[in-house]
């Protein structure tokens, strides 16, 4: 709750942010950039005061690209601001408004920089921030095959059972399997919609959305009554990618919107994972493209996904990895030689570790696997790194996302 | 033709290498290491002379691990050496013997170091070295699914059509699909067997082996009458990996022998490629393991494979990669001399081209490879022929392997 724009409910800044969310388009970077140096109440006041004041505001921030035209557009929508009565009615209908700085605000959205949503409308029983602390985005083809639906449902259910929230877009196909898998397992799921929450899209998903709200949360950055637009789906995808610890593409054709979500995840330095499928299936071609050309990680089961979103040894996935604690001096000389080549910061690939330790790759991989089970090393985006503890740990809860600068 | 052990047929060293191949196990590193400092005739002589001389030989090479015991084992098999009459009978039956330094010896096998085969027995119409100049090893599950068989057959056929030789192990399942795909496309295929060539294994593959010999070549490092042994299959895999430019695993369960071939390819710094499949299929789990944990490249079609086995700019796969044409006058004088000996009609073997151009065989092969990449020459049933265009076209052939030091 460190951000001045929403220190307390009902402050002028909070009211101004809410009003601005009805004037600007979702994720409009000009407004995000402007709000870095101007307060929201100041911006709203200038827009409301007239054309000259608005132009002066834009002129005072020449570094923000396209601001002069954006200001005119925002002014043209001043009539769309909701009355306090309307806001109250929405909230009475079960919608709630969450702004940056609120307890329920997921701080990882700050990674979006100037395209961070101004606010989020929520409907549902789950606390959004808690549902996303340890979560995975699972997205894919609307025209999913039986294979993709089966795999998506299964993976989501197993992840949800392990306490991992499932974030998706509420669409037909893979999105539906992801949400339904989490719901079936009694887990948390978050549906990020492209239009306002009173316009649940697609229309046939009323029942799914009701179930998500009952057990998880529906999310939208759009005013509640705003119907979804075609570009809105792509703009929405950045929120799906930013909310979670990583994005899994279960099935996707070559030009699928799911690949757009994967791109956002990559830009946000979140792991991008892809589920392989038959090379004869067009609905897996996008996944294979991610694996082949974009360095996505190949995941074949929930366990693989857990490996990528949490440090090895963190212990949520149970099984032989939570072995007895081995003191570092109990390691054999070969393992010690390998461990000495695993950096604490960054990471190093197994081949490079093997060469530096003077062992062959298979030996290095065997030692790394053993030491991971004992909590000395963990896999990371860059290969392997040593854990900071000089011995095993057994954390059951994932560390929070790092606070954005 | 720089190796002393086989300068010419019938030399003492050549006879000694042949004899030693009946005494040592395939790929035995102790013999490979010993032959780095001792001549094969000298080794055979010591073994034949008696226990004391054999021990003296072993004592003179203390750096070779396990040599003393190996020497005793080799001595115990002295009776297995074939008579000249038997060797002659094998050759009359269509088998041929190829030793390092022979024209048909694939120089890339030298990458195996001390486990390089002492010699190879061949049966078939194709020149082994040429068949492997631009080749891919395609391996996988014996218990292949319909999916794997379909994909293997299709990929092998398309690669073979583009002039890529298909190397595999002649087993049931994916191996069969790979060989059959190449044969169906009228291409070259090489079957590397684990036992002697008079023991074609599996027995049910007599017809396949006949077809491979008719259009390609069967290969074994074992004495012709030696039945296959269980460890022999794994030892054989290093040859499959070393002969080609890269190894593709089409389908493999988690403990499949195909993963052993992939490991050899990795150790040889050849590209390891894996075909993804349904995550619900056990027969793809090994491929996914390669993709997930060993950095294998994800390949979904023949085009992907071509991208990995040929240098960018070599241009077999059409499209923007076909760089600017190289005019014939831009060739260097040696290449021009070689090109002048390549006929437009029919074809000519590389040795014959080399002799006529006044260059050695390696130079001729190097020039032919380069000119093939630039579209001046192409491979044909009779060796090489000049393309009818007086300039480059889409090259169908890859440049040769670099000569081993």
Interface residues (C-beta under 8 A of the other chain):
Chain A: X147 X150 X151 X275 X276 X277 X278 X279 X280 X284 X285 X288 X291 X292 X297 X298 X299 X300 X301 X304 X349 X351 X360 X361 X362 X365
Chain B: X147 X150 X151 X263 X266 X267 X275 X276 X277 X278 X279 X280 X284 X285 X287 X288 X291 X292 X293 X295 X297 X298 X299 X300 X301 X304
